[in-house]
Amino acid sequence: MVKIENATLYNDDCFNVFKKIPDESVDLIVTDPPYGISAGNTYHNPNEAKWDKFKDSEFIEFTTKWLLEAYRVLKPTGSCWFFFGPTKIHEIFEAVHSTEFINNLDNWAIYARESGRGTTKKLKSLREDIFHLTKSKTYQWNSVEYLRKVIAPYKMKGGIKRGWDYGPDGKTPLRFTSLGNIMAFSSECQFDEKSQKKGTVCDIASGLPLKFDGYPSDVTFFVNPSYNNKFDKAIHSCQKPILLLSMLIMISSREGETVLDPFFGSGSCAVAAKICDRKFIGFERELGTFTSAVKFIKDFPYETAEKYIQNHASSSEKGFRFGQDKRLVCKKDCTT
């Protein structure tokens, strides 16, 4: 076990450590469990690639087992957000239905990746799904908004702007808007303002290419963590963006509460929890991944990342430093 400020990290199998977690003691679970698609982690020992391989019904049994433990440790108002591959949707539904979790399909979100997995006889996968599970209908929810460029600025009678204002350049129309169920976001290599901007995506409305210009837009993607990214440095092949994890944490927990990730991999969820002023508990079985994650968490440039998140997301949590009641009005604070 390793302690880093408010984070407690275990290098052990999740089912061994779950036994140490008391009933109804965790406020939120955000996790990226094995997908059952034989994925590997190219950043470490080839022997560690076996963590995602399952035979026959093993994947359903494994998923059901950890979800039952997640249900046990969550508080009655707690939530569980977990990523999964859409090709396993049948198995995922079967596992969820065998627990007492409520599957909030209204919050079935999509993480749209900048790059995906290509195959010979399948469409390239550019999505990863995120389920929102709760123990009751009285789950905690703090609406999260982010700064977005207004593609078609709307004015009311008399020329009054509706819900938007101009950015620092006096020309770009910007507004804070709620998250959609397709979580798509662009940034300059996630946090690094000096990094080279990467590629384009297609605007589904016009068919024209949209640049990764660092501004939230109508159709953009979270930039994947990468080996040469100063902030979201990839140490695991399945690593998720810290901004995305921070948004999920802000939606379903409050400052000072406890976030659990039973498959914490790169440690990105621990970093996001620290940025959002939450306590963190994490389990990671593979020693090489665990060692790299501990270093990543310790060395992460928190000050710069916090500034980036402050400029892109805010929570309805009162008094929280990323709360909507703390931010300046859009006219003065529409910077990216």
RAWO-V958458 format. One line per field, one symbol per residue. ss: DSSP state (@ for helix, = for strand, . for the rest). Layout:
ss=???
This chain:
ss=.===..====...@@@@@.......======..............@@@@@@@.....@@@@@@@@@@@@@@@@===========.@@@@@@@@@@@@....==.@@@.=========.......==========.........======.....=.....=...==......======...==................===......===..........=...=......=........@@@@@@@@@@@.....====......@@@@@@@@...=====...@@@@@@@@@@@@@..@@@@@@@@@@@===.......=......@@@@...
